[in-house]
Amino acid sequence: MIEVHILHLILGIFLFFIINWIGRHSYSVGYMQISMFLKVEESPAFNFLFRIISPIVYLFIVSAFLYKIGLDKFVNNVYFISIYYVLFRLSFNLITNRGRLMNWYRQILYWISIISISYYAYTEIIYKKANILPDFETVSNELWIIILIFLFHTLNQIRVSPDKTIKRKQNYLASRFEHFQSKYGRIIDEKVQNEKLKSIIYGIIIYEDFNRPRAARIVENISFRLTNKKHSLGLMQVQTSNFINDLESVLLGVDKINNAYQKALKEKKLDNINKEEFNRYQGLSYEWKLQHSIIKDYNPDEPYIYEVSELSDDIFKKFYKQPKDYLTPFYKGETYSYSDFQDDEE
């Protein structure tokens, strides 16, 4: 019946948001989510069990609740909740351009396992209204529980090689950089000459697009039209009281970053400095402070500053060849050893 499938679809989407919410609060125990910044895949056993067992536990809870309130017909083929959950997660990742970041072999293993175990749980336990609690009266069951805990702990110490994860991240970064450069590169080049500043702009664009993909921006646009309240709109998530599209947000965002750069130069008294006055030992420190100040002006959230800094550094290293333009005047990316300081003192 159509109403059964509609409810299962809604419950599947709800499961997606529940698992994401739990995952965001489970970093301390090793939860891993798709990210541009992940280098080492931690706690593989926990992640495997969490992603596969969570939907099954959800099915048991939902089915028990539906049985309890007398809606038995909605328990019919309840494993479709897991199917809709998998399809929604796949669609979400593809729509938000995260396909290049995904380990497809692992994801397919997750999905097949979830659907298979869900079907088995439905046909063997849920459908028959059998007692879903394990029998702890026998010694053998307790022994197997101990063995499983031991295996879980052992497998969870495994650290997967980061090589493929890093490659996926690099492919994703290259793809998004090329996309946005072809779309907005001419505008950015006209407004900005400094290469390091450009890398910060592209870092913010890619980061904002990753966290606010087109589908989310459409929802924000609709919300703005309905409420007419100040929103963060467009690709660069510019705070505005007027409706703006992606292109307009890039124009405003670039101007905002340019202004923050000029302001930071004045605050650090670097706007009129000449080469003779430049302290080469302070160059690296100035560079970090300028970058931090520019990104903080755009968004003061510390995790945002850190992640955009990491992203812009990767873009600067990968897509801008020597010689490079740094934020700090006369700084060329030099690093110095302790002996350099000793020579000057002598």
SVG drawing of the C-alpha trace seen along z (x, -y; Angstrom):
<svg xmlns="http://www.w3.org/2000/svg" viewBox="-4 -53 84 76">
<polyline fill="none" stroke="black" stroke-width="0.4" points="0.0,0.0 1.2,-3.5 0.8,-4.9 3.1,-2.2 5.8,-3.1 5.4,-6.8 5.9,-6.2 8.9,-3.9 10.4,-6.6 9.9,-9.3 11.4,-7.0 14.3,-6.2 15.1,-9.9 14.7,-10.4 17.2,-7.6 19.7,-9.4 19.6,-12.6 19.7,-10.6 22.8,-8.7 24.5,-11.9 23.6,-13.6 24.9,-10.7 28.0,-10.6 28.8,-14.2 28.8,-13.6 30.8,-10.4 34.3,-11.6 35.7,-10.7 35.0,-7.0 36.2,-7.0 33.3,-7.9 34.4,-8.9 32.4,-10.9 33.1,-12.1 35.5,-15.1 37.9,-17.1 40.4,-17.0 40.5,-13.4 44.0,-11.8 43.9,-8.7 40.8,-6.4 40.4,-5.7 38.5,-2.9 37.4,-0.8 35.7,1.7 33.6,-0.9 32.7,-2.6 31.7,0.7 29.5,1.8 28.0,-1.7 27.0,-2.1 25.6,1.4 24.0,2.1 22.4,-1.4 19.8,-0.9 19.0,2.6 18.5,1.2 16.3,-1.5 14.1,1.1 13.6,3.0 12.7,-0.2 10.3,-1.4 8.7,2.0 8.2,2.4 6.6,-1.0 4.3,-0.4 3.2,3.0 2.6,1.3 0.3,-1.3 -1.6,1.2 -0.3,0.1 0.8,3.6 0.2,3.0 3.1,0.5 5.5,3.2 4.8,5.1 8.1,5.1 9.6,2.7 13.1,3.5 12.2,1.0 13.2,-1.7 16.8,-0.6 16.5,-0.6 15.1,-4.1 17.8,-5.2 20.6,-3.8 19.0,-5.4 18.6,-8.8 22.2,-8.7 23.5,-7.9 21.4,-10.6 22.6,-13.2 26.3,-12.5 25.9,-12.6 23.8,-15.8 26.3,-17.5 29.3,-16.6 30.9,-14.3 31.2,-11.3 34.9,-11.8 35.5,-11.7 33.7,-8.4 35.3,-5.0 32.9,-3.3 33.9,0.3 33.4,-0.3 30.1,-2.1 28.7,0.6 29.7,3.2 27.9,1.1 24.8,0.8 24.6,4.5 25.2,5.5 22.5,3.1 19.9,4.2 20.7,7.9 20.7,7.9 17.6,5.8 15.7,8.2 16.9,11.2 16.0,9.4 12.5,8.7 11.8,12.2 13.2,14.1 12.5,11.8 10.4,8.7 7.7,10.3 7.2,13.2 7.1,10.8 9.7,13.1 11.6,12.1 14.4,10.0 16.4,10.1 19.3,12.6 19.2,15.5 21.9,14.9 21.1,18.0 23.6,20.3 27.4,20.1 28.0,20.4 26.2,17.1 28.2,15.3 31.4,16.8 30.6,15.7 29.9,12.1 33.3,12.0 34.9,13.3 33.1,10.7 34.1,7.9 37.7,9.1 37.6,9.2 36.0,5.8 38.7,4.3 41.4,6.0 40.1,5.0 39.5,1.4 43.2,1.0 43.8,1.4 44.8,-1.8 43.9,-1.8 46.5,-3.3 45.7,-6.9 47.0,-6.8 43.6,-6.2 41.8,-8.6 44.4,-11.4 44.1,-10.6 40.3,-10.9 40.6,-14.2 43.1,-15.5 40.9,-14.4 37.9,-16.1 39.9,-19.3 41.2,-19.4 37.7,-18.8 36.1,-21.6 38.9,-24.0 38.9,-23.6 35.1,-23.9 35.0,-27.2 38.0,-28.6 36.4,-28.1 33.2,-29.6 34.5,-32.6 38.2,-32.7 37.9,-35.7 36.1,-37.7 38.5,-36.8 41.5,-37.5 40.2,-41.0 39.6,-41.9 42.6,-40.1 46.2,-40.0 47.8,-38.2 48.0,-34.5 47.8,-33.6 44.7,-35.7 43.1,-33.9 43.8,-30.6 42.0,-31.8 39.0,-32.9 38.9,-29.5 39.3,-27.8 36.2,-29.6 34.2,-28.9 35.0,-25.2 34.4,-24.9 31.1,-26.7 29.9,-24.7 30.8,-21.5 28.8,-22.5 26.1,-24.4 25.6,-22.6 23.3,-23.8 20.3,-22.0 20.8,-23.6 21.2,-27.0 17.9,-26.6 16.2,-25.9 17.9,-29.0 16.7,-31.1 13.1,-29.9 13.3,-30.6 14.6,-34.1 11.7,-34.8 9.2,-33.6 10.6,-35.5 12.5,-38.5 14.9,-38.2 18.6,-38.6 20.2,-35.4 23.6,-34.0 23.0,-33.5 24.8,-32.4 27.8,-30.3 30.0,-32.3 27.3,-32.6 27.3,-36.4 25.1,-37.9 22.6,-40.1 19.2,-41.7 18.6,-41.6 18.3,-38.5 21.6,-37.6 22.5,-34.7 25.8,-32.7 27.5,-35.2 26.6,-38.2 27.7,-36.4 31.1,-35.8 31.4,-39.5 30.5,-40.6 32.6,-37.8 35.7,-38.7 35.3,-42.4 34.9,-41.5 38.1,-39.4 40.0,-42.1 38.9,-44.7 39.9,-42.4 43.4,-41.9 44.0,-45.7 42.8,-46.2 45.1,-43.5 48.1,-45.0 47.4,-48.3 47.0,-46.8 50.3,-45.0 51.9,-48.1 52.8,-46.3 50.9,-48.4 53.8,-50.8 56.8,-48.8 59.9,-48.7 62.3,-45.9 65.0,-47.4 62.5,-47.5 61.3,-44.0 62.4,-41.6 63.0,-38.3 62.7,-36.3 59.2,-37.6 57.9,-36.8 56.4,-33.4 54.8,-34.8 53.3,-37.7 52.0,-35.3 50.2,-33.2 48.7,-36.2 47.5,-37.8 45.8,-34.6 44.2,-34.0 43.0,-37.6 41.4,-37.5 39.6,-34.3 38.5,-35.3 37.0,-38.5 34.9,-36.3 33.9,-33.8 35.2,-34.0 34.5,-30.3 37.8,-28.7 37.1,-25.3 36.1,-27.3 39.4,-29.3 41.5,-26.2 39.8,-24.2 39.7,-27.0 43.4,-27.7 44.2,-24.0 42.2,-24.0 43.7,-27.3 47.3,-26.1 46.6,-22.9 45.2,-25.0 48.2,-27.3 50.7,-24.5 49.0,-22.5 47.7,-25.0 50.1,-28.0 53.7,-27.4 56.9,-29.2 57.5,-32.1 54.4,-32.6 52.8,-35.8 52.5,-35.6 50.3,-37.9 53.3,-39.4 55.2,-42.0 58.7,-40.7 58.1,-37.3 59.0,-34.5 58.2,-31.5 61.6,-31.3 62.3,-29.3 65.3,-29.8 67.3,-27.7 68.7,-28.6 72.1,-29.1 70.7,-32.0 69.9,-33.9 73.4,-33.2 75.1,-34.5 73.2,-37.8 74.0,-38.2 77.7,-37.8"/>
</svg>
